[in-house]
Amino acid sequence: MKLLETIFLGVIQGVTEWLPISSSGHLAAAQILLGLEEPLLFEVVLHVATLVVIFTYFRSDLLQMASAVLKLDFRSEHGRMIPLILLGSVPVALLGLLFYDYYLTLFDFKVFGLCSAASGVFVTSSKIRRGGSGTVSAKAALLIGLAQALALLPGFSRSGLTISVALLAGVKREEAFRFSFLLSIPAVLGALLLTSIKGSVDAALIPPLLLGGITAVIVGYLSLSILRKLLMKGFFHLFGFYTIALGLLLLIL
């Protein structure tokens, strides 16, 4: 692995993991186009980078949720999020465990193109109802969880689908944003566990891997901040046009 390669892939991860344009699809496409075969351990590093960004950005929410657990308080604003996140995590946990190996075989341009275009349609449709004044209910949590499970397919954006479903369900923008990324924590932890089991450590890979991970953290934090601002201003649906165009381009090529 070359340092420039890991920096480049770290930037892609940092941008696409948070913006609703699919990180898995873009990473796969970049590796195919550039003829790269990154070790499975690199995926582990990127998962860790993702968690670092989430824990840093949402540290206040996570601390209040931890406090609610210690107090067995599940009725407060943050306490009620815990069972909803657990409920929303069920679909991706089941599908991930059952179809993980099959999922790894789907990384090609045809699948990425189809899923990217479909994801773009979904994100664009969020313009119909750019959020409401409601909070995440049990029904909404399950629907958002199903959207997250669908995003296992390369080309579908996890943040794009989950935020879009939340907005269409009438959840206010700030809570849709927060719930989407807090919901990703169990999913990323599960993916981290699966890839760690299958990965192996080569001491020679540690420097470039760390560099790629640090790059993903820095770029990712900035991207997450940008996404929140665009969502609050009502521009979230515009990302859909990019993914539709990208998907169609890949299918044509």
Buried (B, 14 or more C-beta within 10 A) or exposed (E): BEEEBBBBBBBBBBBBBBBBBBBBBBBBBBBBEEEBEBBBBBBBBBBBBBBBBBEEBBEEBBEBBEEBEEEEEBEEEBBBBBEBBBBBBBBBBEBBEEBBEEBEEBBEBEBBBBBBBBBBEBBBBBBEEBBBEBBBBEEBBBBBBBBBBBBBBBBBBBBBBBBBBBBBBBBBBEBBBBBBBBBBBBBBEBBBEBBBEEBEEEEEBEEBBBBBBBBBBBBBBBBBEEBBEBBEEEEBBEBBEBBBEBBBEBBEE
